[in-house]
Amino acid sequence: MAPAEDLAPTAAPSDPYTAHEKRHRIFSIVAASSGNLVEWFDFYIYAFCALYFAPAFFPKSDSTAQLLNTAGVFAAGFLMRPIGGWLLGRLADRKGRKVSMLVSVTMMCGGSLLIACLPTYAQIGAWAPFLLLMARLFQGLSVGGEYGTTATYMSEVALRGQRGFFSSFQYVTLIGGQLLAVLVVVVLQALLSEDELRAWGWRIPFVIGAATAVVALYLRRSLSETASEASRSHQEAGTVGGLFRHHKAAFFTVLGYTAGGSLIFYTFTTYMQKYLVNSAGMSIKTASNVMTFALFVYMCMQPLFGALSDRIGRRNNMLLFGALGALATVPIMSALNDATNPYVAFALIILALAIVSFYTSISGIVKAEMFPPEVRALGVGLAYAVANAMFGGSAEYVALGLKSIGHESAFYWYVTAMMVIAFLVALRLPKKPSYLHEDR
């Protein structure tokens, strides 16, 4: 790998890249993306295995109540994200992006290993759900810092004029982590009976997650640093005071459109498997298969929509996201509720995910372009984490809660309202970003 200073922002915008530097930058994107995939696999395997391990950690009751409990723990993990966004964002801005990414993947490894080894409620009583909660809080802390640091790193290392395309690989691997989680569950469903999955089979994905995190740690050790010594030694580097003193408007703009983006993303990804089972009445296996193929197509969409943003601008991408999301959410969710044919359900989910792709493909770069390098990881990570804790992590809990009281359709309108807000906030985005376009 090239030394750290080779990737620091020293070249003028008009300077061409050498072939050597292009190779190093692309390798860095691949290496960072690989670690990102493992991080998100570890985090999402919880959501996809919840249908099997819910009875192991919570007292026997109806299936909706058990899913509500596991969704509550899932949401609680998001509450740690703002702390993780602040802690690891500060670390990334002061000590470097690479150090922060190494810390986050190590924390995720520990959380997965703990869940894999947890005794059940029948064995240790209330300690079981308590320890499950603690493991998820630890993982939430890790992911809270992971997103901001990785988004910052990939936006900084991407090639000028193609930043939307290359930065989209953050969500390629984020979605890839979800897809890998679904695929592992599908393979286990083929190899084990449902009783075996509920008894012990659900632990296998968490063991895999812990093991692959070690591989991610090795890959990230080879990364070059993108933050310059000047930005790391800046007196306001990684400080909340510096962020809000000079970049308060940018922070709240990012917070606004991330709230809607996170909510609709989790609605049509992690929650959708449960929605197809619990509301549309599909079998667990059918729902898993539908989501496996849907996530694969969604993953492949990201570079295309990222490249589109390089041509039409991030602001136009975001405006299309907000407008189409507001118009299409209620019709798509209503149609999915009545969908008995898995092919129809697949087509509807792909339509929804295409709309979401206007946002997710450029999620990292559109945030990074709002902040200078000395507070970039903190600004991106903290705004993202706060919005996720409030809206993304609560998506399943709100949806299941409204269903339990007989008002499931109210959730569709809730998502729609947040899409309207995302559109209005996107109007505030500058046509030309103030930062990052000047780097490298």
Protein Blocks (a to p, Z undefined) as FASTA:
>chain_A
ZZfklmpcfbcfklccdfklmmmmmmmmmmmmmmmmmmmmmmmmmmmmmmmmmmmmgccd
dfklmmmmmmmmmmmmmmmmmmmmmmmmmmmmmnojklmmmmmmmmmmmmmmmmmmpccf
klnommlmmmmmmmmmmmmmmmmmmmmmmmmmmmmmpcehilmmmmmmmmmmmmmmmmmm
mmmmmmmmmmpcfklmmmmmmmmmmmmmmmmmmmmmmmmmmpccfbdfklmmpmkgoiak
lmmmmmmmmmmmmmmmmmmmmmmmmmmmmmmmmmmmmmnopafklmmmmmmmmmmmmmmm
mmmmmmmmmmnopklmmmmmmmmmmmmmmmmmmmmmmpmbfklmmmmmmmmmmmmmmmmm
mmmmmmmmmpcfklmmmmmmmmmmmmmmmmmmmmmmmmmmmmmnopamlmmmmmmmmmmm
mmmmmmmpcfbdfbhjlgZZ
